């Protein structure tokens, strides 16, 4: 637990916490979960240039819209801030659909350097 003003807590988090919490250190996961997911979602949507409300309510997306949504889903999944079930509730998808989305996005990143670079660029904007 970190105590102090929000600015102080954010400074300590940025300075001492890794981007991705270590699986064997539940304390890191707990601190990472204190991150405001809504702010992370809004900021990532702004960077990717999408209307997040449209994406959160859409049942089916195609083409670039689907790619952008999957990029944000993968970002949130990669940060470990939410379970697949919670991500599914957020994006109006099943937890299984989230799992498939993550799997497909990983495959895309392995096949296409541009996709991997897009993710790394977006991910670099968020130091958790």
N, C-alpha and C positions, 0 to 999 in steps of 0.2 A: 504494500500500500504506500502511495506517495501522498504526503500532506503538504499543502501550501497553496498559494494562488495559482490559478490556471496557467499563467505565463511561466511560473517556476516549474510546475509539473510538466508542461510541454517541453521546456528546455531540458529537464532531466531525462525525459523519455527519449528525446531526439539524440541526446548525448550518449546514453548508456544502453538503450534497447536496440537489438538488431532489427533489421527490416522484417524478418520472419522469426517469430518466437520459436525457440528450440523445443522440440517435442518432449524432452525429458525434464524440462523446467516449467512446471505448472505456474509458477509465479510470473514468468514472462507472459504466458498465455493470458493470465488474469489481467495483467496490466494492459496488454494489447486490447483486450475486450472492452476496456474503458474508453476506447476511441469512439467518437461519435460517427456511426456508420452513415447516418443521413448526410452529414457534412462531406464525408468522403465520397458518397454517391453523387451529390450535387457538384462537387468540384471535378470529379472524373467526367461527368456528363458535359460540363462546360468545356473541358479540355478536348473531348471527343466531338464536341459540337452537336449534341442531340438534345431533344426535348425529353427529359427523363420520365415525365408523367405519361407520355405516349408509350414509352417502352415498358413501363411498369404495368400498364393495363392491357397491352396487346397480347392476343392469344398466339398469333402467328406473325412472324416477320420474315422478310426475304431479302436477299442480296446484302447491300451495304448496311442496311438497318440491322439485320440479323448479326452481321459481323461486329458492329459496334456494341450491340447488346452483349454478345458473347465475350467481347473484350472486357467489358465492365464486370460481367459475372465472373470471369476468370480472375480478374484483379481482386475482387472481394473474396473469392474462394481461396486464392493464393495467400492472402493476408491472414487467413485463418480466423477471421472475426466472427463468422457465422457458420452454422451447420448448413448442409445442403437443404434441409427442410426449411430453415429460416430464409435462405436465399430464394427458394422456390416460392414461399409465401410473398416475399418482396416483389419478385418478378412475375407473379401469377403463373408459375410453372410447378410441376411436381418435383419432389426431391430427386426422382429418377431422371427427369429431363435435365436437371442441373448437372447431375453426374455425367450424362451423355454429352452435354454442352462442354463441360470441362475437358472430357476425354477428346472430343473433336478439336477443341481449341489447342490442346497440347500437340495433337498430331499436326495441325496446321502450322504451329510454331516450328516443329521439327522439319517440316517440308519447305517452308517459305521463310526466308530470312527477313523479308519485309514485315511479316506478321510478328515475328519475334522482336524486331526492332520497335514496332508500334507498342507492343506490351512493355518492353523495357523502358521506353520513353515515358509512357503513362505511369508505370510503377515508380520511376525515379522521382516523380512529382510528390510522392508520399513517403515520408520518413516516419515510420511508426515505431 
